[in-house]
């Protein structure tokens, strides 16, 4: 038996195309009847010919229950010990002379040490519980992420409550308090789960299911108001709303008013709005700011009998990738998801999303010949400064990453093409659409995009290749 790869895919009249996945090639074994052929590496999308379908990713986990002390029990010393027996959802890995079960390259950080390392059930955040006032102290956690990349997190402790970490650890080397705690501090696992791929925008997310129910977006809960629930005040936009219960309400929470009639000189359109709660009296009333001003003296019992309010309670929360230069206090580099209720070892979390970095951003620090043509004149300059802002929508760079800029020209007297076309220059992240770099000269004028500088065809080439590799491949076929 032999395996051959067709030179191009087939197509149907509706435009659907099928064929070899990503120009996949195979090396036929010497005895294919016994040993299967080996799939060779596939080219990245930047190589012609063809355009590939958007890759789809799936996070599918059942996290173990949240626990305040499963990593390290309550201790009164600065160096918290790990648990001595396996807790639920963790595995203890031995480290001896740098040998480990961690991904390749991670063990170098422990070379020569005899250490125990904790592996969590899934990549997730850690929590730190103080029994006394430790708000002037912090915990430093050392470990690795899902791909074996080293991580450090510094989390400020609290006064007799729980401090919540931002980063999704998969392996943990040590947990240390900056000074002896006032009481005890324990380390456990939280309810924030790491995404497996770099996701810099919530636009990439599709269906998010938790415990067999949709767990994303706002949840609207309509509640009927009694007759004449409003109290208004002359010359004020503040409206007080009488309620039987304030359960679930909090100051600053979003609330939607509907069904209210003209009241106290404020027309219905200015009362039936989306607002925030500005004040609460427990089980009596809440206040909000309308879009109008009361035109009569203090008036109670207004608003008719058909009013409603809806609290906007958000379900699970997506925190997108933190693209800034990684420090001990930045967020997770790929992003996280927090479900609406705590994990209990039974509820399953599944997230379908597009993996925008999966086709091209592998974390291998290899050279990347692919370039992106930016918008015309994408640079903004500030007089007497060498820092240049670059508009690069959805750039997916991370802080400190090296880039190469080519094709730039200039209309500034001192920022010439030679000062802008640089190789392996580090970037500083502004947001997911902008970054800055330092040119080799200072600008004489302030010019802001789109009337900026740079010329018509500016090419940006990331130096890392691609950030995060899909470990199980991707969907999509070559199109011709």
Buried (B, 14 or more C-beta within 10 A) or exposed (E): EEEEEEEBBEBEEEEEBEBBBBBBBBEBBEEEEEEEBEEEEBBBBEEEEBEBEEBBBEBEBBBBBBBBBBBBBBBBEBEBEBBEEEBEBBEBBEBEEBEBEBBEEBBEBBEEEEBBBBBBBBBBBBBBBBBBBBBEBBBBBBBBBBBBBBBBBEBBBBEEEBBBBBBBBBBBBBBEBBEBBBEBBBBBBBBBBBBBBBBBBEEBBEEBBBBEEEBBEEBEEEBEBEEBBBBBBEEBBBBBBBBEEBEEBEEEBBBBBBBBBBBBBBBBEBBBBEBEBBEBEEEEBBBBBBEBBBEBEEBBEBBBEEBBBBBBEEBBBBBBBBBBBBEBEBBBBBBBBBBBEEBEEEBEBBBBBBBBBBBBBBBEEEEBEBBBEBBEBBBBBBEEEBBBBBBBEEBBBBBEBBBBBBBBBBBBEBBBBEBBBBEEBBBBBBEBEBBBBBBEBBBEBEBEBEEBBBBEEBBBBBBBBBBBBBEEBBBBBBBE
